[in-house]
Each structure stands twice: as C-alpha cells, then as structure tokens.
Amino acid sequence: MRVAICQLRARSGQSMVLGFYLNRREVLAAAAVRPDASLVRFNFLRRGRGLSHAERERFLDQVARITAGTRPTVICWGIRDRTNGHDLGEVFPEVVRVETSLLRGPHHRRLRTGFMMDRTGIYFDGRSPSETESELQALPRGYAARSTVALRMLEHVRHSHVTMYVLADSSGISLVPGSLLILGQVNGDQAIKETLTVAASNLELVQWICANRPVPDVSKYYYKPHPRNRRDNDREIAEIRARHPDVQVIHPEVNVHKLFEGKPKVATMTSGAGLEAALHGCEVHTFGTSFYSNFGFTVDHFDCPRRTNRLSAEDVASFMWLDRTVYVDPRTRKPVSAESVFGLNFGESSGTMS
C-alpha cells in the first residue's frame, strides 16, 4: 500500500519528500527542507515491526526505483536508519539528516521549532567531515561581527539565558574562575556514541577527570547533570558522591548560563552547552570531538587535524543558530526568521539553509 502511494504521487509529478523515522513533531522537518512538497512517511521500517532485514532492504530498493524519476528529497532523523540496520545513503542519491536546533524560542512548545540539516554527514560526528564542518572550515574569521542579526542574537542569548530547555533560575549558586564545572550529557545520546570521546558516560568522564587531573589550577570541582538524563541521573549522582566527595553536584534543573557568568573552567565531552560557556568567556576543555571543538577557542583533548580554520565562539554559535538552522512555525508549517522566533525585530534577515 505504501509503495502504491509513492507510485501515485510520483506519477502525478508532485514535489515529494520521503521522510524516514519522523515522529509527529519531527514531521515539521519536512517543511524546513521543502515547505511546498508532499510528505510520505516511512516509520514502519523499524526493527521489530515484522519485517526482516532483507525485506526492509527490498522495500527500500523498490521505493527508490518507483520515485527515481521525481528525484525526491529523502530526510531522516539523525542516523535512525543506521540504528535500524540499513543506510539510506546507499539507496537514495540525496539524504538530508535532520536534528533539533541548538536553541529554541521562548514559546517553542506551542509556536515554533527549529531544525538543523546536513547532506554529507551528521553535524556532531567528528570522525568524518560533514557539510557543517566544511562550511565552518570556509567561514571567515569575524563572521559574527559582520552581521547585525548575529550580534543581536548573541546579546539576546547571553542576557536572556536562552537554552534548549526551560529550566529554573540558579540564584544563590556562584562559581568562581578557579573552579571546574563538568557538564553531564544524556547517556547513550548520539552526540556521545557517534564521535570520539574519552568516556562513554558521565560517570566515566568524572572518574577520568578526577584520576588524570587534565585541567590545571582547579580549586573546586562541580558536576552539573543533564536535565534530560532522568533515567540515569539518580544512580550517577549517588555514585559520584560516593566515589568523589570532593565533587559538588549541582541540581540538574539549574540554568547553565547563570553558572557560566562566574567564568569557571568548563569540561565537557561534546555538549553544546560548552559552546555557550565559551560565549561567556569560560575556558572550555573538550574531551570529545564536538561540532565546535578544534577551531581555536577551546582547549581540546582530542585533536582533529582536518579543522585548520581559527574562529571565535561567537562565529561558530551565530553560524549554527542562523545559517545552519531553519525555524518553522507549526501552525502554518512554513519557515520563519530567527528574528521572529527570538523577538529580534529589525530589518536584516537571517540566513537559512537553501
């Protein structure tokens, strides 16, 4: 039936997007890629849905043949195809891999959401070049200072404490420059599994740092659990407190921007919050190859010889938030400007991915 639907739309000559592994919220990514195209979703190809690996492969080949004349845009959420046992890039000529944006607007749950896309690889996988990395390699130093939108966005994020999450205030918690803040991430997240890191979990990262002391001149150690790591936080916090009583654990819901304002040193594997810390003037130590490491503004404990461009944290952040992100209003299913999402109402328009 689903192949017949594809065949019908292919014959009608309509512009098509084939979406793989998109949930109800993630279907908005199709609007970010091609706003006026028809979307056909393929979520039933997950493992355990009754089809063998060979049957899934035959089905994909059939869809590719049927739609070949229309050159459909194929979008996939992250690498869910690979985790389900196949690679769409081996079947279709163009695959756009989509991820949630690094920032969300103040009303993202009801009004707008943002997406980042990459046609070469995955933006957070430092093991091989991605489209994002290639564009950062070519980005001129001082990029942020040349854009009024970028400067306003940077000012807004710093002063309004915009993050991916709606978190509590952290008044009463003050970190000083001599302290080290270790940032936790979601265990098992692709941003840890699909790149190079010194550890496979938050607990391992804390243990590695405490054992090797790679950051000099630290007077006090802090650990900030990730707010979305709910399944493991209780266990990890208990183990960290038991094994490393000198490490003070901060509540997961604390807004990291408040912590960064004290300019502590910051340690992270690949968390995007490390980029936000650098924007506050913190000395950021990366213990994994993240999308922003090895461009000259972080202290990197994994080398990436491909990355020879020297950029500022402001350059990388504004490029990722503006040029590499498309914001979509779910009510209209149309792309909208970053200015409208974050309340930056002035003339110059922001960049989006073509």
GUDREN-352048 format. One record per residue (C-alpha): residue number from 1; residue in three letters; chain; x, y, z. Coordinates in steps of 0.5 Angstrom, whole numbers, padded with zeros to 4 digits. Example, Ala and Ser with C-alpha at 12.3 -4.5 7.8 and 13.67 -1.06 7.14 Angstrom:
2
seq | type | mol | xx | yy | zz
1 | ALA | A | 0025 | -0009 | 0016
2 | SER | A | 0027 | -0002 | 0014
This chain:
354
seq | type | mol | xx | yy | zz
1 | MET | A | 0000 | 0000 | 0000
2 | ARG | A | 0005 | 0005 | 0002
3 | VAL | A | 0009 | 0003 | -0005
4 | ALA | A | 0003 | 0005 | -0008
5 | ILE | A | 0002 | 0011 | -0005
6 | CYS | A | 0009 | 0013 | -0007
7 | GLN | A | 0008 | 0011 | -0014
8 | LEU | A | 0001 | 0015 | -0015
9 | ARG | A | 0005 | 0021 | -0012
10 | ALA | A | 0011 | 0020 | -0017
11 | ARG | A | 0006 | 0020 | -0023
12 | SER | A | 0003 | 0026 | -0021
13 | GLY | A | 0009 | 0030 | -0022
14 | GLN | A | 0008 | 0033 | -0015
15 | SER | A | 0015 | 0035 | -0011
16 | MET | A | 0016 | 0030 | -0006
17 | VAL | A | 0019 | 0029 | 0001
18 | LEU | A | 0021 | 0022 | 0003
19 | GLY | A | 0021 | 0022 | 0011
20 | PHE | A | 0024 | 0016 | 0015
21 | TYR | A | 0023 | 0016 | 0023
22 | LEU | A | 0020 | 0022 | 0024
23 | ASN | A | 0015 | 0023 | 0030
24 | ARG | A | 0009 | 0028 | 0030
25 | ARG | A | 0013 | 0033 | 0032
26 | GLU | A | 0019 | 0032 | 0027
27 | VAL | A | 0015 | 0032 | 0021
28 | LEU | A | 0016 | 0039 | 0021
29 | ALA | A | 0023 | 0038 | 0019
30 | ALA | A | 0020 | 0037 | 0012
31 | ALA | A | 0017 | 0044 | 0012
32 | ALA | A | 0024 | 0046 | 0014
33 | VAL | A | 0027 | 0042 | 0008
34 | ARG | A | 0022 | 0043 | 0003
35 | PRO | A | 0016 | 0047 | 0005
36 | ASP | A | 0011 | 0046 | -0001
37 | ALA | A | 0013 | 0039 | -0002
38 | SER | A | 0008 | 0033 | 0000
39 | LEU | A | 0011 | 0028 | 0005
40 | VAL | A | 0011 | 0021 | 0005
41 | ARG | A | 0013 | 0018 | 0012
42 | PHE | A | 0016 | 0011 | 0013
43 | ASN | A | 0016 | 0009 | 0020
44 | PHE | A | 0015 | 0002 | 0020
45 | LEU | A | 0022 | 0000 | 0018
46 | ARG | A | 0024 | 0000 | 0025
47 | ARG | A | 0027 | -0007 | 0028
48 | GLY | A | 0022 | -0011 | 0031
49 | ARG | A | 0016 | -0009 | 0026
50 | GLY | A | 0015 | -0015 | 0023
51 | LEU | A | 0020 | -0014 | 0017
52 | SER | A | 0027 | -0018 | 0016
53 | HIS | A | 0033 | -0014 | 0015
54 | ALA | A | 0032 | -0017 | 0007
55 | GLU | A | 0025 | -0015 | 0007
56 | ARG | A | 0027 | -0008 | 0009
57 | GLU | A | 0032 | -0007 | 0004
58 | ARG | A | 0028 | -0010 | -0002
59 | PHE | A | 0023 | -0005 | 0000
60 | LEU | A | 0027 | 0001 | 0000
61 | ASP | A | 0030 | -0001 | -0007
62 | GLN | A | 0023 | -0001 | -0009
63 | VAL | A | 0021 | 0006 | -0007
64 | ALA | A | 0028 | 0008 | -0010
65 | ARG | A | 0026 | 0005 | -0017
66 | ILE | A | 0019 | 0008 | -0016
67 | THR | A | 0021 | 0015 | -0014
68 | ALA | A | 0027 | 0016 | -0018
69 | GLY | A | 0024 | 0020 | -0024
70 | THR | A | 0022 | 0025 | -0019
71 | ARG | A | 0029 | 0026 | -0015
72 | PRO | A | 0025 | 0026 | -0008
73 | THR | A | 0028 | 0029 | -0002
74 | VAL | A | 0030 | 0024 | 0003
75 | ILE | A | 0030 | 0026 | 0010
76 | CYS | A | 0032 | 0022 | 0016
77 | TRP | A | 0032 | 0024 | 0023
78 | GLY | A | 0039 | 0023 | 0025
79 | ILE | A | 0042 | 0016 | 0024
80 | ARG | A | 0036 | 0012 | 0026
81 | ASP | A | 0036 | 0009 | 0019
82 | ARG | A | 0043 | 0006 | 0021
83 | THR | A | 0041 | 0004 | 0028
84 | ASN | A | 0035 | 0000 | 0025
85 | GLY | A | 0040 | -0004 | 0020
86 | HIS | A | 0041 | 0000 | 0014
87 | ASP | A | 0044 | 0006 | 0011
88 | LEU | A | 0039 | 0011 | 0006
89 | GLY | A | 0045 | 0014 | 0003
90 | GLU | A | 0047 | 0007 | 0000
91 | VAL | A | 0040 | 0007 | -0003
92 | PHE | A | 0038 | 0014 | -0005
93 | PRO | A | 0042 | 0020 | -0008
94 | GLU | A | 0041 | 0025 | -0003
95 | VAL | A | 0039 | 0024 | 0004
96 | VAL | A | 0038 | 0030 | 0009
97 | ARG | A | 0040 | 0028 | 0016
98 | VAL | A | 0036 | 0033 | 0021
99 | GLU | A | 0037 | 0034 | 0028
100 | THR | A | 0034 | 0039 | 0033
101 | SER | A | 0036 | 0046 | 0033
102 | LEU | A | 0041 | 0048 | 0039
103 | LEU | A | 0037 | 0054 | 0041
104 | ARG | A | 0029 | 0054 | 0042
105 | GLY | A | 0025 | 0060 | 0042
106 | PRO | A | 0021 | 0062 | 0049
107 | HIS | A | 0015 | 0059 | 0046
108 | HIS | A | 0018 | 0053 | 0043
109 | ARG | A | 0013 | 0048 | 0045
110 | ARG | A | 0007 | 0052 | 0042
111 | LEU | A | 0009 | 0056 | 0037
112 | ARG | A | 0016 | 0055 | 0033
113 | THR | A | 0021 | 0050 | 0033
114 | GLY | A | 0028 | 0049 | 0029
115 | PHE | A | 0032 | 0044 | 0025
116 | MET | A | 0039 | 0043 | 0023
117 | MET | A | 0040 | 0039 | 0017
118 | ASP | A | 0047 | 0036 | 0014
119 | ARG | A | 0047 | 0033 | 0007
120 | THR | A | 0054 | 0030 | 0008
121 | GLY | A | 0054 | 0027 | 0015
122 | ILE | A | 0052 | 0029 | 0022
123 | TYR | A | 0054 | 0035 | 0025
124 | PHE | A | 0056 | 0032 | 0031
125 | ASP | A | 0060 | 0027 | 0029
126 | GLY | A | 0067 | 0029 | 0029
127 | ARG | A | 0070 | 0022 | 0026
128 | SER | A | 0069 | 0025 | 0019
129 | PRO | A | 0068 | 0031 | 0015
130 | SER | A | 0060 | 0034 | 0015
131 | GLU | A | 0057 | 0039 | 0011
132 | THR | A | 0057 | 0043 | 0017
133 | GLU | A | 0064 | 0042 | 0019
134 | SER | A | 0066 | 0044 | 0011
135 | GLU | A | 0062 | 0051 | 0012
136 | LEU | A | 0066 | 0052 | 0018
137 | GLN | A | 0072 | 0051 | 0015
138 | ALA | A | 0071 | 0056 | 0010
139 | LEU | A | 0068 | 0061 | 0015
140 | PRO | A | 0071 | 0068 | 0015
141 | ARG | A | 0074 | 0070 | 0022
142 | GLY | A | 0070 | 0075 | 0025
143 | TYR | A | 0064 | 0073 | 0021
144 | ALA | A | 0059 | 0074 | 0027
145 | ALA | A | 0062 | 0082 | 0028
146 | ARG | A | 0059 | 0083 | 0021
147 | SER | A | 0052 | 0081 | 0022
148 | THR | A | 0047 | 0086 | 0026
149 | VAL | A | 0043 | 0080 | 0027
150 | ALA | A | 0048 | 0075 | 0029
151 | LEU | A | 0050 | 0081 | 0034
152 | ARG | A | 0043 | 0082 | 0037
153 | MET | A | 0042 | 0074 | 0037
154 | LEU | A | 0049 | 0073 | 0042
155 | GLU | A | 0047 | 0079 | 0046
156 | HIS | A | 0040 | 0076 | 0047
157 | VAL | A | 0043 | 0069 | 0049
158 | ARG | A | 0048 | 0072 | 0054
159 | HIS | A | 0043 | 0076 | 0057
160 | SER | A | 0036 | 0072 | 0057
161 | HIS | A | 0040 | 0066 | 0058
162 | VAL | A | 0037 | 0062 | 0052
163 | THR | A | 0038 | 0055 | 0052
164 | MET | A | 0035 | 0048 | 0049
165 | TYR | A | 0031 | 0047 | 0056
166 | VAL | A | 0026 | 0051 | 0060
167 | LEU | A | 0030 | 0051 | 0067
168 | ALA | A | 0030 | 0054 | 0074
169 | ASP | A | 0034 | 0060 | 0076
170 | SER | A | 0040 | 0059 | 0080
171 | SER | A | 0041 | 0065 | 0084
172 | GLY | A | 0045 | 0063 | 0090
173 | ILE | A | 0050 | 0059 | 0086
174 | SER | A | 0056 | 0062 | 0085
175 | LEU | A | 0062 | 0059 | 0081
176 | VAL | A | 0069 | 0063 | 0081
177 | PRO | A | 0074 | 0063 | 0076
178 | GLY | A | 0079 | 0057 | 0080
179 | SER | A | 0073 | 0052 | 0080
180 | LEU | A | 0072 | 0047 | 0074
181 | LEU | A | 0065 | 0045 | 0072
182 | ILE | A | 0064 | 0039 | 0069
183 | LEU | A | 0058 | 0038 | 0064
184 | GLY | A | 0054 | 0032 | 0064
185 | GLN | A | 0050 | 0029 | 0058
186 | VAL | A | 0045 | 0024 | 0056
187 | ASN | A | 0048 | 0018 | 0057
188 | GLY | A | 0047 | 0014 | 0050
189 | ASP | A | 0046 | 0020 | 0046
190 | GLN | A | 0049 | 0020 | 0039
191 | ALA | A | 0053 | 0026 | 0041
192 | ILE | A | 0057 | 0022 | 0045
193 | LYS | A | 0056 | 0015 | 0041
194 | GLU | A | 0057 | 0018 | 0034
195 | THR | A | 0064 | 0021 | 0035
196 | LEU | A | 0071 | 0021 | 0039
197 | THR | A | 0071 | 0022 | 0047
198 | VAL | A | 0075 | 0020 | 0053
199 | ALA | A | 0069 | 0017 | 0056
200 | ALA | A | 0062 | 0013 | 0055
201 | SER | A | 0058 | 0016 | 0060
202 | ASN | A | 0058 | 0022 | 0065
203 | LEU | A | 0061 | 0018 | 0071
204 | GLU | A | 0067 | 0015 | 0067
205 | LEU | A | 0068 | 0023 | 0065
206 | VAL | A | 0068 | 0025 | 0072
207 | GLN | A | 0072 | 0019 | 0074
208 | TRP | A | 0077 | 0020 | 0068
209 | ILE | A | 0078 | 0028 | 0070
210 | CYS | A | 0079 | 0026 | 0078
211 | ALA | A | 0084 | 0021 | 0076
212 | ASN | A | 0088 | 0025 | 0071
213 | ARG | A | 0087 | 0032 | 0073
214 | PRO | A | 0088 | 0035 | 0066
215 | VAL | A | 0086 | 0042 | 0068
216 | PRO | A | 0091 | 0045 | 0072
217 | ASP | A | 0090 | 0050 | 0077
218 | VAL | A | 0083 | 0048 | 0080
219 | SER | A | 0081 | 0050 | 0087
220 | LYS | A | 0074 | 0046 | 0087
221 | TYR | A | 0070 | 0041 | 0082
222 | TYR | A | 0063 | 0041 | 0081
223 | TYR | A | 0059 | 0037 | 0077
224 | LYS | A | 0052 | 0039 | 0073
225 | PRO | A | 0048 | 0033 | 0071
226 | HIS | A | 0044 | 0034 | 0064
227 | PRO | A | 0036 | 0035 | 0066
228 | ARG | A | 0034 | 0030 | 0060
229 | ASN | A | 0038 | 0025 | 0063
230 | ARG | A | 0033 | 0023 | 0068
231 | ARG | A | 0034 | 0015 | 0068
232 | ASP | A | 0041 | 0015 | 0070
233 | ASN | A | 0042 | 0022 | 0074
234 | ASP | A | 0040 | 0019 | 0081
235 | ARG | A | 0045 | 0013 | 0080
236 | GLU | A | 0050 | 0017 | 0077
237 | ILE | A | 0050 | 0023 | 0082
238 | ALA | A | 0050 | 0017 | 0088
239 | GLU | A | 0056 | 0014 | 0085
240 | ILE | A | 0060 | 0021 | 0084
241 | ARG | A | 0058 | 0023 | 0091
242 | ALA | A | 0060 | 0016 | 0094
243 | ARG | A | 0067 | 0016 | 0090
244 | HIS | A | 0069 | 0023 | 0089
245 | PRO | A | 0066 | 0027 | 0096
246 | ASP | A | 0071 | 0033 | 0093
247 | VAL | A | 0066 | 0034 | 0087
248 | GLN | A | 0060 | 0038 | 0089
249 | VAL | A | 0054 | 0036 | 0085
250 | ILE | A | 0049 | 0042 | 0082
251 | HIS | A | 0042 | 0041 | 0081
252 | PRO | A | 0040 | 0038 | 0074
253 | GLU | A | 0035 | 0044 | 0073
254 | VAL | A | 0040 | 0050 | 0074
255 | ASN | A | 0040 | 0054 | 0068
256 | VAL | A | 0048 | 0054 | 0066
257 | HIS | A | 0048 | 0061 | 0064
258 | LYS | A | 0048 | 0063 | 0071
259 | LEU | A | 0054 | 0058 | 0072
260 | PHE | A | 0058 | 0061 | 0067
261 | GLU | A | 0057 | 0068 | 0069
262 | GLY | A | 0062 | 0067 | 0074
263 | LYS | A | 0067 | 0064 | 0069
264 | PRO | A | 0069 | 0058 | 0072
265 | LYS | A | 0073 | 0053 | 0067
266 | VAL | A | 0068 | 0048 | 0064
267 | ALA | A | 0070 | 0041 | 0062
268 | THR | A | 0065 | 0037 | 0057
269 | MET | A | 0065 | 0031 | 0052
270 | THR | A | 0061 | 0034 | 0047
271 | SER | A | 0055 | 0038 | 0050
272 | GLY | A | 0053 | 0044 | 0046
273 | ALA | A | 0053 | 0048 | 0053
274 | GLY | A | 0061 | 0048 | 0052
275 | LEU | A | 0060 | 0053 | 0046
276 | GLU | A | 0055 | 0057 | 0051
277 | ALA | A | 0060 | 0057 | 0056
278 | ALA | A | 0066 | 0060 | 0051
279 | LEU | A | 0061 | 0065 | 0050
280 | HIS | A | 0061 | 0068 | 0057
281 | GLY | A | 0069 | 0068 | 0057
282 | CYS | A | 0070 | 0061 | 0060
283 | GLU | A | 0076 | 0057 | 0059
284 | VAL | A | 0073 | 0051 | 0056
285 | HIS | A | 0076 | 0044 | 0056
286 | THR | A | 0073 | 0039 | 0051
287 | PHE | A | 0074 | 0031 | 0052
288 | GLY | A | 0071 | 0029 | 0045
289 | THR | A | 0071 | 0032 | 0038
290 | SER | A | 0064 | 0036 | 0038
291 | PHE | A | 0062 | 0040 | 0033
292 | TYR | A | 0065 | 0047 | 0036
293 | SER | A | 0072 | 0044 | 0038
294 | ASN | A | 0079 | 0045 | 0035
295 | PHE | A | 0077 | 0051 | 0032
296 | GLY | A | 0082 | 0055 | 0036
297 | PHE | A | 0077 | 0058 | 0042
298 | THR | A | 0077 | 0051 | 0046
299 | VAL | A | 0082 | 0047 | 0050
300 | ASP | A | 0082 | 0040 | 0046
301 | HIS | A | 0084 | 0034 | 0049
302 | PHE | A | 0082 | 0030 | 0042
303 | ASP | A | 0086 | 0033 | 0036
304 | CYS | A | 0082 | 0034 | 0029
305 | PRO | A | 0088 | 0036 | 0024
306 | ARG | A | 0082 | 0037 | 0019
307 | ARG | A | 0080 | 0043 | 0022
308 | THR | A | 0085 | 0049 | 0021
309 | ASN | A | 0081 | 0055 | 0021
310 | ARG | A | 0081 | 0059 | 0027
311 | LEU | A | 0074 | 0062 | 0029
312 | SER | A | 0071 | 0065 | 0035
313 | ALA | A | 0066 | 0062 | 0040
314 | GLU | A | 0061 | 0068 | 0037
315 | ASP | A | 0063 | 0066 | 0030
316 | VAL | A | 0061 | 0059 | 0031
317 | ALA | A | 0055 | 0060 | 0035
318 | SER | A | 0052 | 0065 | 0030
319 | PHE | A | 0053 | 0061 | 0024
320 | MET | A | 0050 | 0055 | 0028
321 | TRP | A | 0044 | 0059 | 0030
322 | LEU | A | 0043 | 0062 | 0024
323 | ASP | A | 0046 | 0060 | 0018
324 | ARG | A | 0045 | 0052 | 0020
325 | THR | A | 0038 | 0053 | 0023
326 | VAL | A | 0031 | 0053 | 0020
327 | TYR | A | 0026 | 0055 | 0024
328 | VAL | A | 0019 | 0053 | 0023
329 | ASP | A | 0012 | 0055 | 0025
330 | PRO | A | 0008 | 0049 | 0026
331 | ARG | A | 0001 | 0053 | 0026
332 | THR | A | 0003 | 0055 | 0018
333 | ARG | A | 0008 | 0050 | 0017
334 | LYS | A | 0013 | 0055 | 0014
335 | PRO | A | 0020 | 0057 | 0015
336 | VAL | A | 0020 | 0063 | 0020
337 | SER | A | 0026 | 0068 | 0021
338 | ALA | A | 0030 | 0068 | 0027
339 | GLU | A | 0028 | 0075 | 0029
340 | SER | A | 0021 | 0073 | 0030
341 | VAL | A | 0023 | 0067 | 0034
342 | PHE | A | 0027 | 0071 | 0039
343 | GLY | A | 0024 | 0077 | 0038
344 | LEU | A | 0029 | 0081 | 0035
345 | ASN | A | 0025 | 0085 | 0030
346 | PHE | A | 0029 | 0089 | 0026
347 | GLY | A | 0031 | 0090 | 0018
348 | GLU | A | 0036 | 0085 | 0016
349 | SER | A | 0034 | 0078 | 0015
350 | SER | A | 0038 | 0072 | 0018
351 | GLY | A | 0041 | 0066 | 0014
352 | THR | A | 0038 | 0059 | 0013
353 | MET | A | 0040 | 0053 | 0009
354 | SER | A | 0038 | 0053 | 0002
